[in-house]
């Protein structure tokens, strides 16, 4: 499990406090919801790949996300960015 820390300026803290009752809960919810959306997309891509190639699908969301990376069905955003930079003409 990963722990992420963020730093907000005093102004950013005040502005976020204006928009939410609890800054930590808002930030935590935003990150978890974005991860959930990405998980759904990763699993969708994996299922399509496995069906197209007659590959047995791993059981469970954690295993399916790992399988998608192992089979190189998906890449991290950093990997995609690096590939784009490497292929610039």
C-alpha positions in Angstrom: 0.0 0.0 0.0 1.3 3.4 -0.9 1.2 6.6 1.1 1.2 9.9 -0.7 1.7 13.3 0.9 0.8 16.6 -0.7 1.8 20.1 0.2 -0.7 22.9 -0.2 0.1 26.6 0.1 -1.8 28.5 2.8 -3.9 30.0 0.1 -4.6 26.6 -1.5 -5.6 25.2 1.9 -8.0 28.1 2.5 -9.5 27.7 -1.0 -10.0 23.9 -0.5 -11.5 24.5 2.9 -14.0 26.8 1.2 -15.0 24.0 -1.2 -15.1 21.0 1.2 -15.9 20.2 4.8 -12.8 18.1 5.3 -9.8 18.6 3.0 -8.2 15.2 3.7 -11.5 13.4 3.0 -12.0 15.3 -0.2 -8.4 14.6 -1.5 -8.6 11.0 -0.5 -12.0 10.6 -2.2 -10.7 12.3 -5.4 -7.7 10.0 -5.6 -9.6 6.8 -4.9 -12.4 7.6 -7.4 -9.8 8.4 -10.1 -8.1 5.1 -9.4 -11.5 3.3 -9.6 -12.2 4.8 -13.0 -8.7 3.7 -14.2 -9.2 0.2 -12.8 -12.5 -0.2 -14.8 -10.7 0.9 -18.0 -7.7 -1.4 -17.4 -10.0 -4.4 -16.7 -12.1 -3.6 -19.8 -8.9 -3.5 -22.0 -7.7 -6.8 -20.4 -10.9 -8.7 -20.9 -11.0 -7.5 -24.6 -7.3 -8.6 -25.0 -7.8 -12.0 -23.3 -11.0 -12.8 -25.3 -9.3 -11.8 -28.6 -6.3 -13.9 -27.8 -7.9 -16.9 -26.0 -6.0 -16.1 -22.8 -7.4 -17.2 -19.4 -8.4 -14.1 -17.4 -7.0 -13.8 -13.9 -9.5 -13.9 -11.0 -10.2 -10.8 -9.0 -9.6 -7.1 -9.7 -6.2 -7.0 -8.2 -5.0 -10.0 -10.2 -6.6 -8.6 -13.4 -4.8 -5.2 -13.1 -1.5 -7.0 -12.5 -2.2 -9.3 -15.5 -2.9 -6.3 -17.7 0.5 -4.8 -16.8 2.2 -8.2 -17.1 0.8 -8.8 -20.6 1.6 -5.1 -21.5 -2.0 -4.5 -22.3 -1.6 -1.2 -20.4 1.3 1.0 -19.5 1.8 3.7 -16.9 1.3 7.3 -18.0 5.0 7.8 -17.4 5.8 5.0 -19.8 3.5 6.4 -22.5 5.0 9.9 -22.0 8.5 8.5 -22.3 7.7 6.6 -25.5 6.2 9.8 -27.0 9.3 11.7 -26.2 11.5 9.0 -27.5 9.6 9.0 -30.8 9.6 12.7 -31.4 11.1 13.6 -34.8 
